[in-house]
Amino acid sequence: MLCTIGDIVQDVVVWLEEDVRPATDTKSTITVRRGGSAANTAAFAGRRHPTRFIGCVGDDLAGVALTQDLERLGVDVRMQVAGTTGMIVLLVGTDGERMMFPSRGASGMIAPVDPAWLADVTLVHLTGYSLAGEPSASSVIAAAERVHAAGGRVSIDVSSTGMIAGFGVERFVDLLRSLRPDFVSANLEEATLLGLHPEAPDGGWLRDLPDTVVLVRAGAEPTRILQGGRLLATVPVPPVADVLDVTGAGDAFNAGFLTSILDGSTLVQACESGHALARRVLGCPGASEPDDLTAPA
């Protein structure tokens, strides 16, 4: 069983059809979708491998809708309820540039996880967002430690350079050292900020985690697979003809990689599966993919 623990929110996406007109109306298209890196990863994984999601929503219609959305995609949902469901407003300008205005709400209120929810978990996936504040951080860390102690594996997506900067780079590195994750996924900017690259002297601080596999994603450029600060492989990214929306592509990569690993693939094969799923998502609006699993990427 794959389990993701962490953020789940409503994404309110505002696509501007013209430049902002201050103090009056601006033409736009607005959509409401499921968001949150951990929830998105579960949504993509749930159609491919037994997957559980653990998170927190409010006692409101948004929380009900988000729970039902994940269940529709085959995810075993174990939801806590507190506060108000989190929300992120994404403002997409006419030039395609995005600005995000997050209100984490209940996503940051994850309480200690019921041990029964973790009993059959063989790999747990966390996101950096859930480690940025309490009570979620302590609850998520304790859950990961329980899975590790039972012989399971732990995966972490770094999530955001802004979050790391606010949290503190050295503090975040120390947290990774203590968690000793089996897999770390990061984009190039996040990896550079944390020193997750083979050019670091003597492998950098990754030499303290010789068994940890690091996946450094770089958009259309090849993904690098590192271990103990050493470069194990470079995996090309097949070209994507028409990119509609990059939202959720990193989460899709993680879902494709982790489900493939659980199905017995090699690191390179799993990375290729991650690329294939991300490619499907890049052609769809928001963190979604075609309903037909046989549809080409």
C-alpha positions, 0 to 999 in steps of 0.5 A: 500500500502506498500512502501519501500524507499531507496537504489537500486544498481547493485550487481556485484558478483565475485565468486572466483574459486581459491585463488587470484593470484596477478598480473595475472588472477584468475579464477572466475564466475561473475554475475550482479544482482539487489541489495540494501536492500530497492529494494530487500525488494520491489522485494520480497513484490511485488509478495505478496502485493501492493508495491511501491518502491521509489529510485534514479538511474542514467540516464544510462543503469543500471538504466533502467535495475533495474527499469524494473526488479522491474516492472517485479516483480509487483512493482509500481516504482517511480524512481528519476534520478540523477548522476550515478547508484550505484554499489556494487562489492561483492567478494566471496572467495573460503571459502565462505567469502564475501567482499563488495566494495560499491559505492552508487552513485545515491542511496545516492542522493534521493531528497524530495519525491513527496507527491502524491507518499505517499498519499496511503501508509499505511506502509513505510519501510526504511533502515539504509543505506538511513539514513547515508548521505545527501540528502537521509537522510533528504528526507527519514526521511521527507517521513516517518514523512509524512506517520506517520502523515497521520496515516500510520506505519513506519518500519526500517531495521538497515542494517549494523553494519559498517554503524552504527559505522560510523554514530555513535551509540548514534546518530543512537539511537537518530534518532530512538527515533525521528522517533518512528518507529512501527517496527525495524528489526535487526540481532543479531550483529546490535541489540547488538551494539544498545542495542536492547535486553531484558537483558538491565537494565529496558529495555534499551532505548527501554522503550522510545519507548513503542509501537515499535516492535523490531525483532531480527534475529539470523540466524538459531537461533530463532527470538525474538520479543520485545516491549518496551524492553520486550520479547514478543515471541521467534519464531523458525527458521525451518532448511534449508537443503541446503543454496546456498547464504545468500544474501537478506535473511534479506530483504526477512524476512522483506518483508514476515513479513511486507506483512503478517502484512498488511494482518492482521496476528499476530506478530508471524504469520508474523514472521513465514511468514518472515522465510518462504520467507527467506528460499526460498531465501537461496536456490537461487543465490543472492537476488532472489527466485524461479519463481514459487510461489508454489515451496517448500522452 
